[in-house]
């Protein structure tokens, strides 16, 4: 690949530094406002953007510092989390281990700080690649929900996005992807790749993208240099990664966490055309297309120049190839449990690629102001749409958790899918029936058709669900074995077993049932016969 020739005159040093100070000041003021909000806002407002899966992290981290070990429910040991974000959270909960609500406020401060750092890193990376005017012009896009929610949802994605922006900026500043870079820089690149992987394990596809970029740009005479680089980078990345995988193997008997094991059908293809209709999938795919178009524009403009692209551009190409491989893996081998945050890196890749493509069009401050105004309007529209989608759902989920805290016996044990917020705020033992934050023993119990015995052995007293829509007076919770082709288990219940329900909302009802009055089927294929007998 060749470097695009410079077309936008850079700001002089004094004016450029002034822009840097303004952006840094804006990040600082936004962080101060977020800290004040975190300390003073009502709890529902504070929880507005936090995803349910984030509470899996919070509860496990809290249990670790309280001495209960790596467990969500204090009954089953689990490794269903990405390690780097858990490491960041442990000191937070060590400060306030006994007050979950105050701890949430401190978590939000940390999340806000990471978000501010991510915005600053994005600006710096774009400024290096396309100039400060373009970087400033594109800043309003970072407020759009697709980019901002990944930073603010309380999951590992905020840390991942920050590290990715820093990674691209470091690649451009120090030419880390150059084949003949120094051993010190190769070690640095390996540690960057390890950090991204430990932040979110599916960034392993970035490594494949990097190999493709290197071999696609391979030149004669570089064979020994490339081999040395591969060995150095591989060792630097491999030591921390291998340590984590070995820990998983020794402690849990599997190389990957339970959440990763459950969500992949590899090598069996589980593609479904329905997945292409999902909004999250479409947004992820659209981000890849935007990035592809932007990179194609950059490449077409660069033809005729003999100067190669810098490491920053190649890092973006690496991110795009890695995202394409990730998207293919999602469609082919993941038929369950994929949400919008799984595409967290796609947005930054598209944003940075767009910055480079827009460089010739943003030559003056007036141009930057126009682009910024347009993006601000678009971001505002998507923020309004996102707010309408979230509001009532959060209220119902919090209502159910607080009801359980006030009315269920202290020794109650609740079984539930999507149970992060409920388990954290209810102060009641909550067993995750998805399995993603449960043990491998639970998954084995599902495979051996003994869900009923597992629930009895765990002394489950209640069953809950957040999306209940009765049909003919019956509701069925299907519990997946998460092995493609194997039948599911099921929990069958009726309104007569209810002990609590919320008012209806978009997903239906949030209901808690008495477990003694529900029926557990170890094989969902028995469901038609059971329903037939029940209705006679």
C-alpha positions as CSV (number, residue, x, y, z in Angstrom):
1,X,0.0,0.0,0.0
2,X,1.1,3.6,-0.6
3,X,0.7,6.6,1.5
4,X,-1.8,9.2,0.5
5,X,0.0,12.5,-0.4
6,X,-0.7,15.3,2.0
7,X,-3.4,17.6,0.6
8,X,-4.6,19.6,3.7
9,X,-2.1,22.1,5.0
10,X,-1.5,21.4,8.7
11,X,-2.2,24.0,11.4
12,X,0.9,25.8,12.5
13,X,2.3,24.7,15.9
14,X,0.7,27.5,17.9
15,X,-2.8,27.1,16.5
16,X,-2.5,23.3,16.6
17,X,-1.6,23.4,20.3
18,X,-4.5,25.7,20.9
19,X,-6.9,23.1,19.4
20,X,-5.3,20.4,21.5
21,X,-5.9,22.4,24.7
22,X,-9.5,23.1,23.7
23,X,-10.2,19.4,23.1
24,X,-8.4,18.4,26.3
25,X,-10.3,21.0,28.3
26,X,-13.6,19.7,26.8
27,X,-12.7,16.2,27.8
28,X,-11.8,17.4,31.3
29,X,-15.1,19.4,31.8
30,X,-17.1,16.4,30.5
31,X,-15.4,14.2,33.0
32,X,-16.0,16.6,35.9
33,X,-19.7,16.8,34.9
34,X,-19.9,12.9,34.7
35,X,-18.3,12.6,38.2
36,X,-20.8,15.1,39.7
37,X,-23.6,13.1,38.0
38,X,-22.3,9.8,39.3
39,X,-22.2,11.1,42.9
40,X,-25.5,12.9,42.9
41,X,-27.9,11.3,40.3
42,X,-30.8,9.1,41.3
43,X,-30.0,5.4,40.9
44,X,-32.2,4.8,37.9
45,X,-30.6,7.7,36.0
46,X,-27.2,6.3,36.9
47,X,-28.0,2.9,35.6
48,X,-29.5,4.2,32.4
49,X,-26.7,3.1,30.0
50,X,-25.2,0.2,31.9
51,X,-25.9,-3.1,30.1
52,X,-27.2,-6.1,32.1
53,X,-24.0,-8.1,31.3
54,X,-21.9,-5.4,33.1
55,X,-23.5,-6.5,36.5
56,X,-22.0,-9.9,35.9
57,X,-18.6,-8.3,36.3
58,X,-19.7,-6.1,39.2
59,X,-21.1,-9.0,41.2
60,X,-18.1,-11.3,40.6
61,X,-15.7,-8.5,41.5
62,X,-17.6,-7.7,44.6
63,X,-17.7,-11.4,45.6
64,X,-13.9,-11.7,45.0
65,X,-13.1,-8.8,47.4
66,X,-15.5,-10.2,50.0
67,X,-13.7,-13.5,49.9
68,X,-16.2,-15.6,48.0
69,X,-14.0,-16.2,45.0
70,X,-14.7,-16.1,41.3
71,X,-18.5,-16.5,41.5
72,X,-21.6,-14.6,40.5
73,X,-24.0,-16.5,42.7
74,X,-21.6,-17.6,45.6
75,X,-22.5,-21.2,44.7
76,X,-20.7,-21.9,41.4
77,X,-17.2,-20.9,40.3
78,X,-17.0,-19.2,36.9
79,X,-14.6,-17.7,34.4
80,X,-17.3,-16.1,32.2
81,X,-15.6,-12.8,31.9
82,X,-12.8,-11.1,30.0
83,X,-9.8,-10.7,32.4
84,X,-8.5,-7.2,31.9
85,X,-11.7,-5.4,32.8
86,X,-12.2,-7.6,35.8
87,X,-8.7,-6.7,37.0
88,X,-9.6,-3.0,36.7
89,X,-12.8,-3.5,38.7
90,X,-11.3,-5.4,41.6
91,X,-9.7,-2.3,43.2
92,X,-12.9,-0.3,42.7
93,X,-14.9,-2.9,44.7
94,X,-12.1,-3.2,47.2
95,X,-12.7,0.4,48.2
96,X,-16.5,-0.1,48.8
97,X,-17.1,-3.8,49.1
98,X,-20.2,-3.8,51.4
99,X,-22.3,-1.1,49.7
100,X,-23.2,-2.2,46.1
101,X,-25.0,1.1,45.3
102,X,-22.2,3.3,46.3
103,X,-19.8,1.0,44.5
104,X,-21.8,1.5,41.4
105,X,-21.2,5.3,41.6
106,X,-17.5,4.7,41.9
107,X,-17.6,2.3,38.9
108,X,-19.4,5.0,36.9
109,X,-16.6,7.5,37.7
110,X,-14.1,4.9,36.4
111,X,-16.2,4.4,33.3
112,X,-16.5,8.1,32.7
113,X,-12.7,8.5,33.1
114,X,-12.0,5.8,30.5
115,X,-14.5,7.4,28.2
116,X,-12.8,10.8,28.5
117,X,-9.4,9.2,27.8
118,X,-10.9,7.3,24.8
119,X,-12.2,10.6,23.3
120,X,-8.8,12.2,23.8
121,X,-7.0,9.2,22.3
122,X,-9.4,9.2,19.3
123,X,-8.7,12.9,18.7
124,X,-5.0,12.4,18.9
125,X,-5.0,9.4,16.6
126,X,-7.2,11.2,14.0
127,X,-5.0,14.4,14.3
128,X,-1.9,12.4,13.6
129,X,-3.5,10.6,10.6
130,X,-5.6,13.4,9.1
131,X,-4.8,16.7,10.8
132,X,-6.4,18.5,13.7
133,X,-9.2,20.1,11.7
134,X,-10.5,16.8,10.6
135,X,-10.2,15.4,14.1
136,X,-12.2,18.3,15.6
137,X,-14.8,18.1,12.8
138,X,-15.5,14.4,13.6
139,X,-15.6,14.7,17.4
140,X,-19.5,15.1,17.5
141,X,-19.8,11.7,16.0
142,X,-18.3,10.2,19.1
143,X,-21.5,11.2,21.0
144,X,-23.7,9.0,18.8
145,X,-25.0,6.0,20.7
146,X,-23.2,3.4,18.5
147,X,-19.9,4.9,19.5
148,X,-20.8,6.3,22.9
149,X,-22.7,3.4,24.3
150,X,-19.7,1.1,24.0
151,X,-17.8,3.5,26.2
152,X,-20.5,3.9,28.8
153,X,-22.2,0.5,29.1
154,X,-20.0,-0.7,32.1
155,X,-18.6,-3.6,30.1
156,X,-15.1,-4.3,28.9
157,X,-15.9,-2.5,25.6
158,X,-15.1,1.0,27.0
159,X,-11.6,-0.1,28.0
160,X,-11.3,-1.9,24.6
161,X,-12.2,1.1,22.6
162,X,-9.8,3.3,24.5
163,X,-7.0,0.9,24.0
164,X,-7.8,0.5,20.3
165,X,-7.6,4.3,19.7
166,X,-4.3,4.4,21.7
167,X,-3.0,1.4,19.7
168,X,-3.6,3.1,16.4
169,X,-2.1,6.4,17.7
170,X,1.0,4.5,19.0
171,X,1.4,2.6,15.7
172,X,1.4,6.0,13.8
173,X,3.6,7.8,16.2
174,X,6.3,5.1,16.5
175,X,5.8,3.2,13.2
176,X,5.2,-0.1,15.1
177,X,4.0,-2.0,12.1
178,X,7.1,-1.4,10.1
179,X,8.8,-4.7,9.2
180,X,12.2,-3.3,10.2
181,X,11.2,-1.6,13.4
182,X,13.5,-2.0,16.4
183,X,13.1,-5.0,18.8
184,X,11.9,-2.6,21.5
185,X,9.1,-1.4,19.2
186,X,8.3,-5.0,18.3
187,X,8.0,-5.8,22.0
188,X,5.7,-2.9,22.4
189,X,3.5,-4.0,19.5
190,X,3.2,-7.5,21.1
191,X,2.2,-6.1,24.4
192,X,-0.4,-3.9,22.7
193,X,-1.9,-7.0,21.0
194,X,-1.9,-8.9,24.3
195,X,-3.7,-6.1,26.1
196,X,-6.4,-5.9,23.4
197,X,-6.8,-9.7,23.5
198,X,-7.1,-9.8,27.3
199,X,-9.5,-6.9,27.2
200,X,-11.8,-8.9,24.8
201,X,-10.8,-12.3,23.6
202,X,-12.4,-12.0,20.2
203,X,-9.9,-9.4,19.2
204,X,-7.7,-12.4,18.4
205,X,-8.9,-11.6,14.8
206,X,-6.8,-8.5,14.9
207,X,-3.7,-10.8,14.9
208,X,-5.0,-12.5,11.7
209,X,-5.6,-9.1,10.2
210,X,-2.1,-8.0,11.0
211,X,-0.6,-11.1,9.4
212,X,-2.6,-10.4,6.2
213,X,-1.4,-6.8,6.2
214,X,2.2,-7.8,6.6
215,X,2.2,-10.6,4.0
216,X,0.2,-8.5,1.5
217,X,2.8,-5.8,1.7
218,X,5.8,-8.2,1.7
219,X,8.8,-7.0,-0.3
220,X,11.9,-8.9,-1.5
221,X,14.7,-8.8,0.9
222,X,12.4,-8.4,4.0
223,X,12.1,-12.2,4.7
224,X,14.5,-12.3,7.6
225,X,13.3,-9.0,9.1
226,X,9.7,-10.2,8.9
227,X,10.5,-13.5,10.5
228,X,12.4,-11.7,13.3
229,X,9.4,-9.4,13.8
230,X,6.9,-12.3,13.9
231,X,9.0,-14.1,16.5
232,X,9.5,-11.0,18.7
233,X,5.9,-9.8,18.5
234,X,4.6,-13.4,19.0
235,X,6.7,-13.9,22.1
236,X,5.7,-10.5,23.6
237,X,2.1,-11.2,23.0
238,X,2.2,-14.9,23.7
239,X,3.6,-14.9,27.2
240,X,0.7,-13.0,28.9
241,X,-1.9,-14.6,26.6
242,X,-0.5,-18.2,27.2
243,X,-0.5,-17.5,31.0
244,X,-4.2,-16.6,31.0
245,X,-5.1,-19.6,28.8
246,X,-3.1,-21.9,31.0
247,X,-4.8,-20.6,34.1
248,X,-8.2,-21.3,32.5
249,X,-7.1,-24.8,31.6
250,X,-5.7,-25.7,35.0
251,X,-8.5,-24.2,37.0
252,X,-11.5,-24.9,34.8
253,X,-10.4,-27.6,32.5
254,X,-11.0,-25.4,29.4
255,X,-8.8,-22.9,27.5
256,X,-11.5,-20.4,27.0
257,X,-14.1,-19.0,29.4
258,X,-17.5,-20.6,29.8
259,X,-19.1,-17.6,28.0
260,X,-16.9,-18.0,24.9
261,X,-17.4,-21.8,24.9
262,X,-21.2,-21.5,25.0
263,X,-21.5,-19.0,22.2
264,X,-19.5,-20.8,19.5
265,X,-20.6,-23.7,17.4
266,X,-17.2,-24.0,15.7
267,X,-16.5,-26.0,13.6
268,X,-20.2,-26.7,12.9
269,X,-21.7,-23.9,10.8
270,X,-24.9,-22.5,12.4
271,X,-25.7,-19.7,10.0
272,X,-29.2,-18.4,10.0
273,X,-30.6,-15.8,7.5
274,X,-32.6,-14.4,10.5
275,X,-29.3,-13.1,12.0
276,X,-29.0,-10.7,9.0
277,X,-32.3,-9.1,9.9
278,X,-31.2,-8.1,13.4
279,X,-30.6,-4.4,14.0
280,X,-27.3,-5.0,15.8
281,X,-26.0,-7.1,12.9
282,X,-27.0,-4.6,10.3
283,X,-25.3,-1.7,12.2
284,X,-22.2,-3.8,12.5
285,X,-22.2,-4.6,8.8
286,X,-22.9,-1.0,7.9
287,X,-19.9,0.1,9.9
288,X,-17.7,-2.3,7.9
289,X,-19.1,-1.0,4.7
290,X,-18.5,2.7,5.7
291,X,-14.9,1.8,6.7
292,X,-14.4,-0.1,3.4
293,X,-15.6,2.8,1.3
294,X,-13.4,5.3,3.3
295,X,-10.3,3.1,2.9
296,X,-11.1,2.6,-0.8
297,X,-11.2,6.4,-1.3
298,X,-7.9,6.7,0.5
299,X,-6.3,4.0,-1.6
300,X,-7.6,5.4,-4.9
301,X,-6.2,8.9,-4.0
302,X,-2.9,7.4,-3.1
303,X,-2.2,5.7,-6.5
304,X,0.9,7.1,-8.1
305,X,2.6,7.9,-4.9
306,X,5.7,5.8,-4.1
307,X,5.7,6.5,-0.4
308,X,4.2,3.6,1.7
309,X,1.3,4.1,4.1
310,X,2.3,4.7,7.7
311,X,1.7,2.2,10.5
312,X,-1.4,4.2,11.6
313,X,-3.2,3.6,8.3
314,X,-2.1,0.0,8.3
315,X,-3.4,-0.4,11.9
316,X,-6.8,0.8,10.7
317,X,-6.7,-1.7,7.8
318,X,-5.7,-4.4,10.3
319,X,-8.7,-3.4,12.4
320,X,-11.0,-3.6,9.4
321,X,-9.7,-7.0,8.3
322,X,-10.0,-8.3,11.9
323,X,-13.5,-6.9,12.1
324,X,-14.5,-8.6,8.8
325,X,-13.1,-11.9,10.1
326,X,-15.0,-11.4,13.4
327,X,-18.2,-10.6,11.5
328,X,-17.8,-13.8,9.4
329,X,-17.2,-15.8,12.6
330,X,-20.3,-14.3,14.2
331,X,-22.5,-15.2,11.2
332,X,-21.1,-18.7,10.7
333,X,-20.5,-20.0,14.2
334,X,-22.5,-17.9,16.7
335,X,-26.2,-18.4,16.7
336,X,-26.9,-17.1,20.2
337,X,-26.0,-14.4,22.7
338,X,-24.5,-11.8,20.3
339,X,-25.4,-8.1,21.1
340,X,-24.4,-4.7,19.8
341,X,-21.4,-4.4,22.0
342,X,-19.8,-7.3,20.3
343,X,-19.2,-4.9,17.4
344,X,-17.6,-2.3,19.6
345,X,-14.3,-2.0,17.5
346,X,-16.2,-1.6,14.2
347,X,-17.3,2.0,15.0
348,X,-13.7,3.3,15.9
349,X,-12.4,1.6,12.7
350,X,-15.0,3.4,10.6
351,X,-14.5,6.7,12.4
352,X,-10.7,6.7,11.9
353,X,-11.0,5.5,8.3
354,X,-13.5,8.3,7.6
355,X,-11.2,10.9,9.1
356,X,-8.4,10.0,6.6
357,X,-10.9,10.0,3.7
358,X,-12.3,13.4,4.7
359,X,-8.9,15.1,4.9
360,X,-9.0,16.7,1.5
361,X,-12.5,18.1,2.1
362,X,-11.7,19.8,5.5
363,X,-9.2,22.5,4.5
364,X,-10.4,25.4,6.6
365,X,-12.0,25.9,10.1
366,X,-15.3,26.8,8.3
367,X,-15.3,23.3,6.6
368,X,-14.6,21.7,10.0
369,X,-17.5,23.7,11.6
370,X,-19.9,22.5,8.9
371,X,-19.0,18.9,9.2
372,X,-19.2,19.1,13.0
373,X,-22.6,20.7,12.9
374,X,-24.0,18.0,10.6
375,X,-22.6,15.2,12.7
376,X,-23.9,16.9,15.9
377,X,-27.4,16.9,14.4
378,X,-27.2,13.3,13.4
379,X,-25.8,12.3,16.8
380,X,-28.6,14.2,18.5
381,X,-31.2,12.3,16.5
382,X,-29.8,8.9,17.3
383,X,-29.5,9.9,21.0
384,X,-33.2,10.7,21.1
385,X,-34.1,7.4,19.4
386,X,-31.8,5.5,21.8
387,X,-33.4,7.2,24.8
388,X,-36.9,6.3,23.8
389,X,-35.8,2.6,23.4
390,X,-34.2,2.4,26.9
391,X,-36.4,4.3,29.3
392,X,-39.2,2.0,30.4
393,X,-37.1,-1.2,30.2
394,X,-34.7,0.0,32.9
395,X,-37.5,1.1,35.2
396,X,-39.1,-2.3,35.1
397,X,-35.9,-4.2,35.7
398,X,-34.9,-2.0,38.6
399,X,-38.4,-2.3,40.1
400,X,-38.2,-6.1,40.0
401,X,-34.8,-6.2,41.7
402,X,-35.8,-3.8,44.5
403,X,-39.0,-5.8,45.0
404,X,-37.0,-9.0,45.5
405,X,-34.7,-7.2,48.0
406,X,-37.7,-6.1,50.0
407,X,-40.0,-9.2,49.8
408,X,-38.0,-12.3,49.1
409,X,-36.5,-14.2,52.1
410,X,-32.8,-13.5,52.6
411,X,-32.0,-17.2,51.8
412,X,-34.1,-17.2,48.6
413,X,-32.3,-18.5,45.5
414,X,-33.5,-17.2,42.1
415,X,-32.9,-18.9,38.8
416,X,-33.0,-16.5,35.8
417,X,-31.5,-15.8,32.4
418,X,-30.2,-12.2,31.8
419,X,-29.9,-11.8,35.5
420,X,-27.1,-9.3,35.9
421,X,-28.9,-6.3,37.3
422,X,-31.4,-8.5,39.2
423,X,-28.6,-10.4,41.0
424,X,-26.6,-7.3,41.8
425,X,-29.4,-5.1,43.1
426,X,-31.7,-7.7,44.7
427,X,-29.1,-8.8,47.3
428,X,-30.5,-12.3,46.7
429,X,-28.6,-15.3,45.4
430,X,-29.2,-15.5,41.7
431,X,-28.2,-18.3,39.5
432,X,-27.6,-17.5,35.8
433,X,-29.5,-20.0,33.7
434,X,-27.9,-18.8,30.4
435,X,-24.8,-20.4,31.7
436,X,-22.5,-17.5,30.6
437,X,-21.6,-16.5,34.2
438,X,-22.2,-20.0,35.6
439,X,-19.9,-23.0,35.9
440,X,-19.0,-25.7,33.4
441,X,-20.8,-28.1,35.7
442,X,-24.1,-26.3,35.0
443,X,-23.4,-26.7,31.2
444,X,-22.7,-30.4,31.7
445,X,-25.9,-30.8,33.7
446,X,-27.8,-29.4,30.7
447,X,-26.1,-31.7,28.3
448,X,-26.9,-34.7,30.5
449,X,-30.6,-33.8,30.8
450,X,-30.6,-33.1,34.5
451,X,-31.6,-29.5,34.8
452,X,-34.3,-30.4,37.4
453,X,-31.7,-32.0,39.6
454,X,-29.3,-29.2,39.3
455,X,-31.9,-26.6,40.4
456,X,-33.0,-28.9,43.3
457,X,-29.4,-29.3,44.4
458,X,-28.9,-25.5,44.3
459,X,-32.0,-25.1,46.4
460,X,-33.6,-22.7,43.9
461,X,-36.8,-21.2,45.4
462,X,-37.9,-18.8,42.7
463,X,-37.7,-18.5,38.9
464,X,-37.7,-15.0,37.2
465,X,-37.9,-13.7,33.6
466,X,-37.8,-10.2,32.2
467,X,-39.7,-10.8,28.9
468,X,-42.9,-12.7,29.7
469,X,-45.7,-13.1,27.2
470,X,-48.2,-15.8,28.2
471,X,-49.8,-17.9,25.4
472,X,-53.0,-19.6,26.4
473,X,-52.1,-19.1,30.0
474,X,-48.6,-20.7,29.7
475,X,-45.1,-19.3,29.5
476,X,-42.1,-21.4,28.5
477,X,-38.5,-20.4,29.3
478,X,-36.3,-22.4,26.9
479,X,-32.8,-23.1,28.4
480,X,-30.3,-23.7,25.7
481,X,-27.6,-26.4,25.9
482,X,-25.6,-24.2,23.6
483,X,-24.3,-27.1,21.5
484,X,-25.6,-26.8,18.0
485,X,-28.1,-29.5,17.2
486,X,-28.7,-30.7,20.8
487,X,-32.2,-30.1,22.2
488,X,-32.9,-27.5,24.8
489,X,-34.4,-27.8,28.3
490,X,-37.5,-25.8,29.3
491,X,-39.2,-24.3,32.4
492,X,-43.0,-24.2,32.1
493,X,-45.0,-21.8,34.3
494,X,-48.4,-20.2,34.5
495,X,-49.8,-17.0,36.1
496,X,-50.9,-19.0,39.1
497,X,-47.3,-19.5,40.1
498,X,-46.5,-15.7,40.2
499,X,-45.4,-13.9,43.3
500,X,-44.6,-10.7,41.5
501,X,-45.2,-9.0,38.2
502,X,-44.5,-5.5,36.8
503,X,-46.8,-3.5,34.5
504,X,-46.4,-4.4,30.9
505,X,-43.6,-2.8,28.8
506,X,-42.0,-3.3,25.4
507,X,-40.7,-6.8,26.1
508,X,-43.8,-8.0,28.0
509,X,-43.9,-8.5,31.7
510,X,-41.1,-8.9,34.3
511,X,-42.3,-11.8,36.5
512,X,-41.1,-13.8,39.5
513,X,-42.6,-17.3,40.2
514,X,-42.5,-19.7,43.1
515,X,-40.2,-22.5,41.9
516,X,-42.4,-25.1,43.6
517,X,-45.2,-24.3,41.2
518,X,-43.2,-24.5,37.9
519,X,-42.4,-27.5,35.9
520,X,-38.9,-28.3,34.6
521,X,-38.5,-30.3,31.4
522,X,-35.0,-31.7,30.8
523,X,-35.7,-32.1,27.1
524,X,-37.8,-29.6,25.3
525,X,-39.0,-32.3,22.9
526,X,-41.3,-33.4,25.8
527,X,-43.0,-30.0,25.8
528,X,-45.9,-30.8,23.4
529,X,-47.0,-33.9,25.4
530,X,-46.7,-32.0,28.7
531,X,-48.8,-29.1,27.4
532,X,-51.4,-31.5,26.0
533,X,-51.7,-33.3,29.4
534,X,-51.8,-30.0,31.3
535,X,-54.7,-28.6,29.2
536,X,-56.9,-31.7,29.5
